[in-house]
Amino acid sequence: QVQLVESGGGTVQAGGSLRLSCVASGNIFGIRSMAWYRQSPGEQRELVATITTGGSTTYTDSVKGRFTISTDNAKKALYLQMTSLKSEDTAVYYCNVQIILNPYNYWGRGTQVTVSS
């Protein structure tokens, strides 16, 4: 059974940095891409960054130049390095793995990031 477990969240002052990690247990086949999403109270879940198996990355405009998504295949890990954090980055951050077969998506349970101004 596949599980994704996020860690690294916490409370940080504006301008600070955090590094989120997501580690997968179990074997995942047919990976299409991996991503970080976030959700603030009362808001829709938002795609923050993606990385394909080929290493191509995309970011939502609000985090470009501040966040970096990366993977370590040997550790079955996905990372999100966040710098120059702003209060609007406050959210629960979720790890996602998209695969080509059913169930098509795996999700972690999320890790809270709070940026105080």
Short mmCIF file of the C-alpha atoms (twelve columns), coordinates in Angstrom:
data_MODEL
# 
_entry.id   MODEL 
# 
loop_
_atom_site.group_PDB 
_atom_site.id 
_atom_site.type_symbol 
_atom_site.label_atom_id 
_atom_site.label_alt_id 
_atom_site.label_comp_id 
_atom_site.label_asym_id 
_atom_site.label_seq_id 
_atom_site.Cartn_x 
_atom_site.Cartn_y 
_atom_site.Cartn_z 
_atom_site.pdbx_PDB_model_num 
ATOM 1   C CA . GLN A 1   0.000   0.000  0.000   1 
ATOM 2   C CA . VAL A 2   1.340   3.393  -1.001  1 
ATOM 3   C CA . GLN A 3   1.558   6.168  1.553   1 
ATOM 4   C CA . LEU A 4   2.915   9.680  1.196   1 
ATOM 5   C CA . VAL A 5   4.067   11.384 4.381   1 
ATOM 6   C CA . GLU A 6   4.908   15.087 4.457   1 
ATOM 7   C CA . SER A 7   7.131   16.778 7.016   1 
ATOM 8   C CA . GLY A 8   8.995   20.015 7.521   1 
ATOM 9   C CA . GLY A 9   6.100   22.369 8.094   1 
ATOM 10  C CA . GLY A 10  6.013   24.813 10.955  1 
ATOM 11  C CA . THR A 11  5.811   28.462 11.895  1 
ATOM 12  C CA . VAL A 12  8.310   30.901 10.475  1 
ATOM 13  C CA . GLN A 13  8.592   34.670 10.277  1 
ATOM 14  C CA . ALA A 14  8.048   36.458 6.998   1 
ATOM 15  C CA . GLY A 15  11.229  36.370 4.957   1 
ATOM 16  C CA . GLY A 16  12.251  33.034 6.402   1 
ATOM 17  C CA . SER A 17  12.691  29.631 4.811   1 
ATOM 18  C CA . LEU A 18  11.345  26.123 5.190   1 
ATOM 19  C CA . ARG A 19  12.028  22.853 3.420   1 
ATOM 20  C CA . LEU A 20  9.132   20.456 3.023   1 
ATOM 21  C CA . SER A 21  9.730   16.759 2.467   1 
ATOM 22  C CA . CYS A 22  7.429   14.013 1.224   1 
ATOM 23  C CA . VAL A 23  8.532   10.408 1.504   1 
ATOM 24  C CA . ALA A 24  6.740   7.553  -0.206  1 
ATOM 25  C CA . SER A 25  6.361   4.112  1.274   1 
ATOM 26  C CA . GLY A 26  5.484   1.220  -0.982  1 
ATOM 27  C CA . ASN A 27  6.170   0.948  -4.685  1 
ATOM 28  C CA . ILE A 28  4.673   3.450  -7.100  1 
ATOM 29  C CA . PHE A 29  4.531   2.469  -10.763 1 
ATOM 30  C CA . GLY A 30  3.822   4.588  -13.797 1 
ATOM 31  C CA . ILE A 31  4.601   7.970  -12.308 1 
ATOM 32  C CA . ARG A 32  3.608   10.811 -14.573 1 
ATOM 33  C CA . SER A 33  4.513   13.728 -12.316 1 
ATOM 34  C CA . MET A 34  4.822   14.842 -8.717  1 
ATOM 35  C CA . ALA A 35  3.587   18.052 -7.196  1 
ATOM 36  C CA . TRP A 36  2.989   20.198 -4.177  1 
ATOM 37  C CA . TYR A 37  -0.422  21.717 -3.570  1 
ATOM 38  C CA . ARG A 38  -1.583  24.013 -0.809  1 
ATOM 39  C CA . GLN A 39  -4.890  24.957 0.714   1 
ATOM 40  C CA . SER A 40  -5.772  27.874 2.943   1 
ATOM 41  C CA . PRO A 41  -8.956  27.952 5.048   1 
ATOM 42  C CA . GLY A 42  -11.963 28.712 2.874   1 
ATOM 43  C CA . GLU A 43  -9.927  28.476 -0.322  1 
ATOM 44  C CA . GLN A 44  -9.628  25.921 -3.118  1 
ATOM 45  C CA . ARG A 45  -6.620  23.638 -3.160  1 
ATOM 46  C CA . GLU A 46  -3.977  25.325 -5.291  1 
ATOM 47  C CA . LEU A 47  -1.230  23.757 -7.397  1 
ATOM 48  C CA . VAL A 48  2.078   25.227 -6.228  1 
ATOM 49  C CA . ALA A 49  4.762   23.346 -8.161  1 
ATOM 50  C CA . THR A 50  5.174   20.273 -10.324 1 
ATOM 51  C CA . ILE A 51  8.068   18.141 -11.477 1 
ATOM 52  C CA . THR A 52  7.921   15.502 -14.191 1 
ATOM 53  C CA . THR A 53  9.890   12.288 -14.311 1 
ATOM 54  C CA . GLY A 54  12.080  14.038 -16.854 1 
ATOM 55  C CA . GLY A 55  12.877  16.781 -14.367 1 
ATOM 56  C CA . SER A 56  10.844  19.581 -15.904 1 
ATOM 57  C CA . THR A 57  9.406   21.945 -13.329 1 
ATOM 58  C CA . THR A 58  6.571   24.442 -13.273 1 
ATOM 59  C CA . TYR A 59  5.487   26.895 -10.594 1 
ATOM 60  C CA . THR A 60  2.492   29.010 -9.896  1 
ATOM 61  C CA . ASP A 61  3.325   32.655 -10.515 1 
ATOM 62  C CA . SER A 62  3.168   33.691 -6.876  1 
ATOM 63  C CA . VAL A 63  6.059   31.404 -5.864  1 
ATOM 64  C CA . LYS A 64  8.337   31.693 -8.902  1 
ATOM 65  C CA . GLY A 65  11.855  32.595 -7.863  1 
ATOM 66  C CA . ARG A 66  11.141  31.726 -4.222  1 
ATOM 67  C CA . PHE A 67  10.224  28.018 -4.202  1 
ATOM 68  C CA . THR A 68  12.132  25.091 -5.680  1 
ATOM 69  C CA . ILE A 69  10.720  21.595 -6.192  1 
ATOM 70  C CA . SER A 70  13.072  18.628 -6.398  1 
ATOM 71  C CA . THR A 71  13.196  14.868 -5.993  1 
ATOM 72  C CA . ASP A 72  15.546  12.199 -4.705  1 
ATOM 73  C CA . ASN A 73  14.545  8.989  -6.430  1 
ATOM 74  C CA . ALA A 74  16.838  6.844  -4.302  1 
ATOM 75  C CA . LYS A 75  15.046  8.052  -1.175  1 
ATOM 76  C CA . LYS A 76  11.626  8.085  -2.868  1 
ATOM 77  C CA . ALA A 77  11.368  11.668 -1.707  1 
ATOM 78  C CA . LEU A 78  9.913   14.910 -2.998  1 
ATOM 79  C CA . TYR A 79  11.018  18.271 -1.643  1 
ATOM 80  C CA . LEU A 80  9.872   21.867 -1.688  1 
ATOM 81  C CA . GLN A 81  12.443  24.467 -0.693  1 
ATOM 82  C CA . MET A 82  10.622  27.651 0.237   1 
ATOM 83  C CA . THR A 83  12.448  30.941 0.712   1 
ATOM 84  C CA . SER A 84  11.406  34.562 1.228   1 
ATOM 85  C CA . LEU A 85  8.186   33.304 2.743   1 
ATOM 86  C CA . LYS A 86  5.203   35.634 2.900   1 
ATOM 87  C CA . SER A 87  2.095   35.596 5.052   1 
ATOM 88  C CA . GLU A 88  0.072   34.593 1.994   1 
ATOM 89  C CA . ASP A 89  2.068   31.364 1.796   1 
ATOM 90  C CA . THR A 90  0.334   30.218 4.971   1 
ATOM 91  C CA . ALA A 91  -1.538  27.011 4.159   1 
ATOM 92  C CA . VAL A 92  -1.588  23.266 4.515   1 
ATOM 93  C CA . TYR A 93  0.813   21.844 1.940   1 
ATOM 94  C CA . TYR A 94  0.052   18.508 0.296   1 
ATOM 95  C CA . CYS A 95  2.277   16.149 -1.615  1 
ATOM 96  C CA . ASN A 96  0.812   14.588 -4.771  1 
ATOM 97  C CA . VAL A 97  1.969   11.850 -7.114  1 
ATOM 98  C CA . GLN A 98  0.140   11.434 -10.400 1 
ATOM 99  C CA . ILE A 99  0.318   8.030  -12.081 1 
ATOM 100 C CA . ILE A 100 -0.933  6.702  -15.402 1 
ATOM 101 C CA . LEU A 101 -3.064  3.920  -13.860 1 
ATOM 102 C CA . ASN A 102 -5.940  3.782  -11.401 1 
ATOM 103 C CA . PRO A 103 -6.113  5.373  -8.794  1 
ATOM 104 C CA . TYR A 104 -4.272  8.028  -10.871 1 
ATOM 105 C CA . ASN A 105 -3.370  10.136 -7.813  1 
ATOM 106 C CA . TYR A 106 -1.825  9.603  -4.416  1 
ATOM 107 C CA . TRP A 107 -2.042  12.289 -1.740  1 
ATOM 108 C CA . GLY A 108 -0.323  12.912 1.538   1 
ATOM 109 C CA . ARG A 109 -2.199  14.169 4.583   1 
ATOM 110 C CA . GLY A 110 -0.569  17.567 4.526   1 
ATOM 111 C CA . THR A 111 1.770   19.648 6.638   1 
ATOM 112 C CA . GLN A 112 0.903   23.075 8.045   1 
ATOM 113 C CA . VAL A 113 3.004   26.071 7.094   1 
ATOM 114 C CA . THR A 114 2.345   29.286 8.980   1 
ATOM 115 C CA . VAL A 115 4.158   32.496 8.104   1 
ATOM 116 C CA . SER A 116 3.870   35.253 10.668  1 
ATOM 117 C CA . SER A 117 4.289   38.867 9.666   1 
# 
